[in-house]
Amino acid sequence: MLDHLRYAVRATHLGDTRTLVIPVAPTIYWEMGAERRASMGIADSLVRVSVGIEDEADLVADFTQALDATAVA
């Protein structure tokens, strides 16, 4: 899904006003291992979103098209 986003930047923190996205399991919780993450309810598909100041309608449309593209793939 992240590869299909147009507005969001894949990054942890930039000190910026842009929307940021990051996959949680392989970054924030990577040390725990898959079993422990699963026991905590942290799915490999979980994504952290830090919303920036982009237009709300643009962000909703961007995430909608990214999810739709992922569902088709």
C-alpha positions in Angstrom: 0.0 0.0 0.0 2.8 2.4 0.9 4.2 2.2 -2.7 1.0 3.6 -4.1 0.8 6.7 -1.9 1.4 10.1 -3.7 1.3 12.6 -0.8 2.7 10.7 2.1 6.4 10.3 2.6 7.8 7.0 3.9 9.9 8.2 6.9 9.9 8.1 10.7 10.4 11.8 11.4 11.6 14.7 9.3 10.6 17.7 11.5 8.4 18.6 8.6 4.7 19.4 7.9 4.2 16.6 5.4 2.3 13.4 6.1 4.6 10.6 7.1 3.9 6.8 6.9 6.0 3.9 8.3 5.4 0.2 8.5 5.4 -0.6 12.2 6.5 -4.3 12.5 9.8 -4.1 10.6 10.8 -0.8 12.1 9.5 0.1 15.5 9.0 -3.4 16.8 11.5 -5.3 14.8 13.5 -6.5 17.8 10.5 -8.4 19.2 10.2 -11.0 16.5 7.1 -12.1 14.6 5.7 -14.3 17.4 5.8 -11.7 20.1 4.4 -9.0 17.8 1.5 -11.3 16.8 0.8 -12.0 20.5 0.6 -8.3 21.0 -1.7 -7.8 18.0 0.9 -6.0 15.9 0.2 -7.2 12.4 2.9 -7.1 9.7 0.5 -4.9 7.7 0.2 -2.2 10.5 1.1 1.3 9.3 1.8 4.3 11.5 0.5 7.6 10.0 1.5 11.0 11.1 -0.8 13.4 9.4 0.6 16.6 8.0 -1.0 19.8 6.8 -2.0 18.7 3.3 -5.5 19.2 2.2 -7.8 16.6 3.9 -9.6 15.7 0.7 -6.3 15.1 -1.0 -5.1 12.8 1.8 -8.4 10.8 1.9 -8.3 10.4 -1.9 -4.6 9.4 -1.8 -5.1 6.7 0.9 -8.3 5.5 -0.8 -6.6 5.0 -4.2 -3.6 3.3 -2.5 -5.8 0.9 -0.6 -7.8 0.2 -3.8 -4.6 -0.4 -5.7 -3.4 -2.8 -3.1 -6.7 -4.7 -3.0 -6.5 -5.3 -6.8 -2.8 -6.4 -6.8 
